[in-house]
Amino acid sequence: MALKEVLEIQDKDVLSTDKFRHYPEWDSLAQLTLIAMLDEEYSVSLEMNLFKDLVTVGDLFKAVTAAMEG
């Protein structure tokens, strides 16, 4: 998962209910890196207005999935 790669937390479980901004590893650089990785690896471009409204890992997953389908 891109989020685990960006945050370098491969040894931790990530739940869909987790609030990704609450991870200790989350910061503005992680945010930019995640957005860039999603664009590069999945051709998904999330607008900042949408991204700022995402709260949980599940919200992020749904937004990425919807962008990939649409």
Buried (B, 14 or more C-beta within 10 A) or exposed (E): EBBBEBBEBEEEEBEEEBEBEEBEEBEEEBBEBBBEBBEEEEEBEBEEEEBEEBBBBBBBBEBBEEBEEE
